[in-house]
Amino acid sequence: MTLPTETLGSVPAAEPLSAATRRKAITACLLGNLFELFDFGVYGYFAVQIGRAIFPSTDPVVSILASFATYGVGFLMRPVGAMVLGSYGDRHGRKAALALTITLMAVATGLTGLVPSYGAIGVWAPILLVIFRLLQGFSTGGEWGGATTFLVEHAPPGRRGFYGSLQQVSTGLAQILAISSALLLNSVLSPEDLQAWGWRLPFLVGFILAPIGYYLRSRVEESPEYLAAAREKRIPAAPLRVALTTHREAVLVCFGLTMIWTVASYVFITFLPTFAAQSLGMAPTLALTGTICASLANLAIVPLSGLALDRWGGRWPLIASASGFALFSIPLFMLLAQAQSLPALATVAIVAGALYGLYNGAAPTVLCTLFPTTVRYTALSVGYNGAVMIFGGFAPFISTFLVRQTGAAIAPSFYVTACAVATLAVLLWSRRRGAFIH
């Protein structure tokens, strides 16, 4: 089985878009992506409050584990959403699929914020929470691949790396908004009010914002590459089957390259504030402030990495980032565990955020160019979300479990290091197999 050889410049002939049309499409895609990923990601920053409300226990660690397990459950549906919504997007267009994903996310997010506590309805509380989290996961499974595909296919010649990085700029902004909402509510509400009702507010706000994304997405132009493929009747009747047969090796490469990408995000950004507060005893506001540093560092590096990809091509941003996580994850956690201070947390967060941003900026376009236009949405979504489900979604749960079982505060860094080494191995293997086309 050979890997695809489509280059960044060798795309199907398509009618050029005006600058205004392109800006409108990119803006709609990025805003919708921001709203949707805010809705999905905000759960992780209120895991403690959700655990106490929905999974009460005399042992607070057990409540947190249950809450993070439910957080991870949402990721179980991401590959399902990737297969269903990815195939829909390849058969009926990126625009239609992305409008559908944001609608599903809005409904699931609003209902999550309205789930009664365990004290009010008993076991139905965790059941309902799991159902709504599964629906969120299904929606997100079609979002990332669709948004990335849409952006890269709208890019003008020689700008695909930068346009692909914009997807991660939007994701980074969603993370900052989610963290900021947690920081704001922790600052202005008493612990009792935050526990009683405050944690629900971001979910309800997300429910209100998401329809704006739907409105914008429903009024943009379809991807010109997709339209060209559709006019030429090159769209397969069963994109999923083609992706998992003709392009299965490229899907596996996509899966492997996503490992450190997703684990670094969910350990150093999503899990870090809970770790700092629960394992190191730092104030929640300090823990969240440190995490914002990671998100800002990521956000600063992402577009630069995308521009570097357009300028020089290659795979060096991925190798440099994965190598950095392999070498520095354990020392970073050791520094934080020993110092237990805001400067140490900020240092760890900024270094990790910069390494993450280096990967973040280049990876979307690199993964997109592993696949032809006709099955790109499906293949990209399946490969990416499969790795996110296995390695990323349960990263906070695995990290908490490792700390509890080993008694070592630095235990989460072992998980990051192992995934970084695995991704490096895929990078070296795929180079020999010709997976990289830059």
C-alpha positions as CSV (number, residue, x, y, z in Angstrom):
1,M,0.0,0.0,0.0
2,T,1.4,3.4,-1.0
3,L,0.8,6.7,0.7
4,P,-0.7,9.6,-1.3
5,T,1.6,11.9,-3.1
6,E,-0.7,15.0,-3.5
7,T,1.4,18.1,-2.9
8,L,0.4,21.4,-1.3
9,G,0.1,23.0,-4.7
10,S,-1.4,20.1,-6.7
11,V,-5.1,20.6,-6.0
12,P,-8.0,20.0,-8.5
13,A,-8.9,22.9,-10.7
14,A,-11.4,25.2,-9.1
15,E,-12.8,28.6,-9.7
16,P,-10.9,31.2,-7.8
17,L,-12.6,32.9,-4.9
18,S,-12.7,36.6,-4.3
19,A,-10.9,37.9,-1.2
20,A,-14.1,39.0,0.4
21,T,-15.8,35.6,-0.2
22,R,-12.8,33.8,1.2
23,R,-12.7,36.1,4.3
24,K,-16.4,35.5,4.9
25,A,-16.0,31.7,4.7
26,I,-12.9,31.6,6.9
27,T,-14.5,33.9,9.5
28,A,-17.7,31.8,9.7
29,C,-15.7,28.6,10.0
30,L,-13.4,29.9,12.7
31,L,-16.2,31.4,14.8
32,G,-18.3,28.3,14.6
33,N,-15.2,26.2,15.5
34,L,-14.5,28.5,18.5
35,F,-18.1,28.2,19.8
36,E,-18.2,24.5,19.4
37,L,-14.9,23.7,21.0
38,F,-15.6,26.1,23.8
39,D,-18.8,24.1,24.5
40,F,-16.9,20.8,24.4
41,G,-13.8,21.8,26.3
42,V,-15.3,23.9,29.2
43,Y,-16.3,20.7,31.0
44,G,-12.7,19.9,32.0
45,Y,-12.4,23.2,33.9
46,F,-15.4,22.5,36.1
47,A,-14.6,18.8,36.7
48,V,-14.4,19.3,40.5
49,Q,-17.8,21.0,40.7
50,I,-19.5,18.6,38.3
51,G,-18.0,15.6,40.2
52,R,-19.5,16.9,43.5
53,A,-22.9,17.7,42.0
54,I,-23.4,14.6,39.8
55,F,-21.1,12.0,41.4
56,P,-21.1,12.7,45.2
57,S,-18.6,10.7,47.2
58,T,-17.0,10.9,50.6
59,D,-13.6,10.7,48.8
60,P,-13.2,13.8,46.7
61,V,-10.6,12.0,44.4
62,V,-13.3,9.4,43.6
63,S,-15.7,12.2,42.5
64,I,-13.0,13.8,40.4
65,L,-12.2,10.4,38.8
66,A,-15.9,9.9,38.0
67,S,-16.2,13.3,36.5
68,F,-13.1,12.9,34.4
69,A,-14.3,9.5,33.3
70,T,-17.5,11.1,32.0
71,Y,-15.3,13.8,30.4
72,G,-13.6,10.9,28.6
73,V,-16.8,9.2,27.7
74,G,-17.5,12.1,25.3
75,F,-14.4,11.1,23.4
76,L,-15.8,7.6,22.8
77,M,-18.3,9.0,20.4
78,R,-15.8,11.1,18.5
79,P,-14.7,8.3,16.1
80,V,-18.4,7.5,15.5
81,G,-19.1,11.2,14.7
82,A,-16.0,11.2,12.5
83,M,-17.3,8.3,10.5
84,V,-20.9,9.5,10.1
85,L,-20.3,13.2,9.8
86,G,-17.1,12.8,7.9
87,S,-18.8,10.7,5.3
88,Y,-21.7,13.1,5.2
89,G,-19.3,16.0,4.6
90,D,-17.5,14.2,1.8
91,R,-20.8,13.2,0.1
92,H,-22.8,16.4,0.6
93,G,-20.3,19.1,1.3
94,R,-18.3,20.6,4.1
95,K,-20.7,23.5,4.6
96,A,-23.7,21.2,5.3
97,A,-21.8,19.0,7.7
98,L,-20.3,21.9,9.7
99,A,-23.8,23.5,10.1
100,L,-25.1,20.2,11.4
101,T,-22.2,19.7,13.9
102,I,-22.7,23.1,15.5
103,T,-26.5,22.5,15.9
104,L,-25.9,19.2,17.7
105,M,-23.3,20.7,19.9
106,A,-25.6,23.6,20.9
107,V,-28.4,21.2,22.0
108,A,-26.1,18.9,24.0
109,T,-24.3,21.8,25.7
110,G,-27.5,23.6,26.8
111,L,-28.9,20.3,28.2
112,T,-25.7,19.6,30.1
113,G,-26.0,22.9,31.9
114,L,-29.6,22.0,32.9
115,V,-28.9,18.5,34.3
116,P,-30.3,18.3,37.9
117,S,-27.9,17.3,40.7
118,Y,-27.7,13.8,42.1
119,G,-29.5,15.0,45.2
120,A,-32.5,16.0,43.1
121,I,-33.0,13.0,40.7
122,G,-30.5,10.4,41.9
123,V,-28.9,8.1,39.4
124,W,-30.6,9.8,36.5
125,A,-28.3,12.7,36.9
126,P,-25.1,10.8,35.9
127,I,-27.1,9.0,33.2
128,L,-28.3,12.2,31.6
129,L,-24.9,13.8,31.9
130,V,-23.3,10.8,30.1
131,I,-25.9,10.9,27.3
132,F,-25.4,14.6,26.6
133,R,-21.6,14.2,26.8
134,L,-21.9,11.4,24.2
135,L,-23.9,13.8,21.9
136,Q,-21.2,16.4,22.4
137,G,-18.5,13.9,21.4
138,F,-20.5,12.8,18.3
139,S,-20.7,16.4,17.2
140,T,-17.0,17.2,17.9
141,G,-16.0,14.1,15.9
142,G,-17.2,15.8,12.8
143,E,-16.1,19.3,13.7
144,W,-12.3,19.2,13.8
145,G,-11.8,17.4,10.5
146,G,-14.5,19.4,8.8
147,A,-13.2,22.8,9.9
148,T,-9.6,21.9,9.1
149,T,-10.5,20.6,5.7
150,F,-12.7,23.6,5.0
151,L,-9.9,26.1,5.9
152,V,-7.2,24.3,3.9
153,E,-9.3,23.9,0.8
154,H,-10.2,27.7,0.9
155,A,-6.5,28.7,1.1
156,P,-4.9,30.5,-1.8
157,P,-1.8,29.0,-3.4
158,G,1.2,28.8,-1.1
159,R,-0.8,29.7,2.1
160,R,-2.2,26.3,3.1
161,G,0.1,26.0,6.1
162,F,-1.0,29.4,7.5
163,Y,-4.7,28.8,6.8
164,G,-4.6,25.3,8.4
165,S,-3.0,26.9,11.5
166,L,-5.9,29.3,11.8
167,Q,-8.0,26.3,12.9
168,Q,-5.8,25.9,15.9
169,V,-5.8,29.6,16.6
170,S,-9.6,29.3,16.9
171,T,-9.2,26.2,19.1
172,G,-6.7,28.1,21.3
173,L,-9.0,31.0,21.7
174,A,-11.8,28.5,22.7
175,Q,-9.4,27.1,25.3
176,I,-8.7,30.6,26.6
177,L,-12.4,31.5,26.8
178,A,-13.1,28.3,28.7
179,I,-10.3,28.8,31.1
180,S,-11.2,32.5,31.5
181,S,-14.8,31.6,32.3
182,A,-13.6,29.2,35.0
183,L,-11.2,31.9,36.4
184,L,-13.9,34.5,36.4
185,L,-16.4,32.4,38.1
186,N,-13.9,31.2,40.7
187,S,-13.0,34.8,41.4
188,V,-16.5,36.4,41.7
189,L,-18.5,33.5,43.2
190,S,-18.2,31.9,46.6
191,P,-17.2,28.2,46.5
192,E,-20.8,27.4,47.6
193,D,-22.4,29.4,44.8
194,L,-20.0,28.0,42.3
195,Q,-20.9,24.5,43.4
196,A,-24.6,25.2,43.6
197,W,-25.2,26.8,40.2
198,G,-22.2,28.8,39.0
199,W,-20.6,25.9,37.0
200,R,-23.7,25.7,34.9
201,L,-23.4,29.2,33.4
202,P,-20.7,28.5,30.7
203,F,-22.8,25.6,29.3
204,L,-25.8,27.9,29.1
205,V,-23.8,30.7,27.5
206,G,-22.4,28.2,25.0
207,F,-25.9,27.2,24.1
208,I,-26.7,30.8,23.3
209,L,-23.6,31.4,21.2
210,A,-23.6,28.3,19.1
211,P,-26.6,29.3,16.9
212,I,-24.6,32.4,15.8
213,G,-22.0,30.0,14.4
214,Y,-24.8,28.0,12.6
215,Y,-26.1,31.2,11.0
216,L,-22.7,32.2,9.8
217,R,-21.8,28.8,8.5
218,S,-25.1,28.4,6.6
219,R,-24.4,31.5,4.5
220,V,-20.9,30.9,3.2
221,E,-19.5,29.5,-0.1
222,E,-18.7,25.8,-0.3
223,S,-15.0,24.7,-0.6
224,P,-13.9,25.3,-4.2
225,E,-11.9,22.1,-4.2
226,Y,-14.9,20.1,-3.1
227,L,-17.1,21.7,-5.7
228,A,-14.5,20.9,-8.4
229,A,-14.4,17.2,-7.3
230,A,-18.2,17.1,-7.2
231,R,-18.6,18.5,-10.7
232,E,-16.2,15.9,-12.0
233,K,-18.2,13.2,-10.2
234,R,-15.1,12.0,-8.3
235,I,-16.8,11.7,-4.9
236,P,-17.1,8.1,-3.9
237,A,-20.4,6.6,-2.8
238,A,-18.8,5.2,0.4
239,P,-16.1,7.6,1.5
240,L,-15.5,5.6,4.8
241,R,-14.8,2.4,2.9
242,V,-12.4,4.1,0.6
243,A,-10.6,5.8,3.5
244,L,-10.2,2.6,5.4
245,T,-9.0,0.5,2.4
246,T,-7.2,2.6,-0.2
247,H,-5.9,5.1,2.3
248,R,-5.7,3.0,5.5
249,E,-1.9,3.5,5.8
250,A,-2.2,7.2,5.7
251,V,-5.1,7.0,8.3
252,L,-2.7,5.1,10.6
253,V,0.0,7.8,10.1
254,C,-2.6,10.4,10.9
255,F,-3.5,8.4,14.1
256,G,0.2,8.2,15.2
257,L,0.9,11.8,14.6
258,T,-2.0,12.9,16.7
259,M,-0.9,11.0,19.8
260,I,1.5,13.5,21.4
261,W,-0.6,16.3,19.9
262,T,-3.7,15.4,21.8
263,V,-2.0,14.2,25.0
264,A,0.1,17.3,25.4
265,S,-3.1,19.5,25.1
266,Y,-5.2,17.5,27.6
267,V,-2.4,17.1,30.2
268,F,-0.7,20.5,30.0
269,I,-3.8,22.6,29.4
270,T,-7.0,20.8,30.4
271,F,-5.6,18.7,33.3
272,L,-3.0,21.1,34.7
273,P,-5.3,23.4,36.7
274,T,-7.0,20.4,38.4
275,F,-3.6,18.8,39.1
276,A,-2.1,22.0,40.6
277,A,-5.2,22.5,42.8
278,Q,-5.8,19.0,43.9
279,S,-2.3,17.4,44.0
280,L,-0.2,20.4,44.8
281,G,-2.7,22.4,46.9
282,M,-2.5,25.6,44.9
283,A,-5.4,28.0,44.8
284,P,-7.8,27.4,41.9
285,T,-7.3,31.0,40.6
286,L,-3.5,30.6,40.6
287,A,-3.8,27.2,38.8
288,L,-6.1,28.6,36.1
289,T,-3.9,31.7,35.7
290,G,-0.9,29.4,35.0
291,T,-2.9,27.5,32.4
292,I,-3.8,30.7,30.6
293,C,-0.1,31.2,30.2
294,A,0.1,27.9,28.3
295,S,-2.8,28.8,26.1
296,L,-1.3,32.2,25.3
297,A,2.1,30.7,24.5
298,N,0.4,28.2,22.2
299,L,-1.6,30.9,20.5
300,A,1.5,33.0,19.8
301,I,3.5,30.2,18.2
302,V,0.7,28.5,16.1
303,P,0.5,31.0,13.2
304,L,4.3,31.3,13.1
305,S,4.5,27.5,12.7
306,G,2.0,27.6,9.9
307,L,3.9,30.3,8.1
308,A,7.1,28.4,8.5
309,L,5.5,25.3,6.9
310,D,4.5,27.4,3.9
311,R,8.0,28.8,3.7
312,W,10.1,25.7,4.2
313,G,7.8,22.7,4.2
314,G,9.0,19.5,5.8
315,R,8.3,17.8,9.1
316,W,10.7,19.6,11.4
317,P,8.1,21.4,13.5
318,L,6.5,18.1,14.4
319,I,9.9,16.4,15.2
320,A,11.1,19.4,17.2
321,S,7.9,19.5,19.3
322,A,7.6,15.8,19.9
323,S,11.3,15.7,20.9
324,G,10.8,18.6,23.3
325,F,8.0,16.8,25.0
326,A,10.0,13.6,25.2
327,L,12.9,15.4,26.8
328,F,11.3,18.0,29.0
329,S,8.0,16.7,30.3
330,I,9.4,14.9,33.3
331,P,11.7,17.8,34.3
332,L,8.8,20.3,33.9
333,F,6.6,18.3,36.2
334,M,9.5,17.9,38.7
335,L,10.0,21.6,38.7
336,L,6.3,22.2,39.4
337,A,6.1,19.5,42.1
338,Q,9.1,20.9,43.9
339,A,8.4,24.6,43.7
340,Q,4.6,24.6,43.9
341,S,4.4,28.3,43.1
342,L,2.9,30.5,40.4
343,P,6.3,31.3,38.8
344,A,7.0,27.6,38.5
345,L,3.6,26.9,37.1
346,A,3.9,29.8,34.6
347,T,7.3,28.5,33.5
348,V,6.0,25.0,33.0
349,A,2.9,26.3,31.2
350,I,4.8,28.6,28.8
351,V,7.4,26.0,27.8
352,A,4.7,23.3,27.3
353,G,2.5,25.8,25.5
354,A,5.3,26.8,23.1
355,L,6.1,23.2,22.3
356,Y,2.4,22.5,21.8
357,G,2.0,25.5,19.5
358,L,4.9,24.4,17.3
359,Y,3.1,21.1,16.6
360,N,-0.3,22.8,16.5
361,G,0.5,25.2,13.8
362,A,1.9,22.7,11.3
363,A,0.0,19.5,12.0
364,P,-3.4,20.4,10.5
365,T,-2.1,21.1,7.0
366,V,0.4,18.2,7.2
367,L,-2.5,15.8,8.0
368,C,-4.8,17.3,5.4
369,T,-2.3,16.7,2.7
370,L,-2.1,13.0,3.5
371,F,-5.5,12.6,1.8
372,P,-7.1,13.5,-1.5
373,T,-10.0,15.9,-1.6
374,T,-12.6,13.2,-2.3
375,V,-12.2,11.4,1.1
376,R,-10.3,14.1,3.1
377,Y,-13.1,14.9,5.5
378,T,-13.7,11.3,6.4
379,A,-10.1,10.0,6.5
380,L,-8.8,13.0,8.5
381,S,-11.6,12.9,11.0
382,V,-11.3,9.1,11.6
383,G,-7.5,9.1,12.0
384,Y,-7.5,12.2,14.2
385,N,-10.5,11.4,16.4
386,G,-9.4,7.8,16.9
387,A,-6.2,9.0,18.5
388,V,-8.0,11.7,20.5
389,M,-10.4,9.1,21.9
390,I,-7.8,6.6,23.0
391,F,-4.9,8.9,24.1
392,G,-6.4,12.3,24.7
393,G,-9.9,12.0,26.0
394,F,-8.9,9.9,29.0
395,A,-5.6,11.8,29.6
396,P,-7.0,13.7,32.6
397,F,-8.4,10.4,34.1
398,I,-5.2,8.5,33.4
399,S,-3.1,11.4,34.9
400,T,-5.2,11.5,38.1
401,F,-5.2,7.7,38.3
402,L,-1.4,7.6,37.9
403,V,-0.9,10.1,40.7
404,R,-3.2,8.2,43.0
405,Q,-1.7,4.8,42.3
406,T,2.0,5.7,42.3
407,G,1.9,8.5,44.9
408,A,4.2,10.4,42.6
409,A,3.1,13.9,41.7
410,I,5.1,13.8,38.4
411,A,3.4,10.6,37.2
412,P,1.4,12.4,34.4
413,S,4.7,13.3,32.8
414,F,5.4,9.6,32.2
415,Y,2.3,9.3,30.0
416,V,3.3,12.4,28.0
417,T,6.8,11.2,27.5
418,A,5.7,7.7,26.3
419,C,3.3,9.3,23.7
420,A,6.0,11.7,22.5
421,V,8.4,8.8,21.9
422,A,5.6,6.8,20.0
423,T,4.9,9.8,17.8
424,L,8.6,10.3,17.0
425,A,8.7,6.6,15.9
426,V,5.8,7.2,13.6
427,L,7.5,10.3,12.2
428,L,10.6,8.3,11.4
429,W,8.7,5.4,10.0
430,S,6.5,7.6,7.8
431,R,9.5,9.4,6.4
432,R,10.8,6.1,5.1
433,R,7.4,5.2,3.7
434,G,7.0,8.5,1.9
435,A,4.1,9.8,3.9
436,F,5.3,13.4,3.9
437,I,4.8,15.2,0.6
438,H,6.4,18.6,1.3
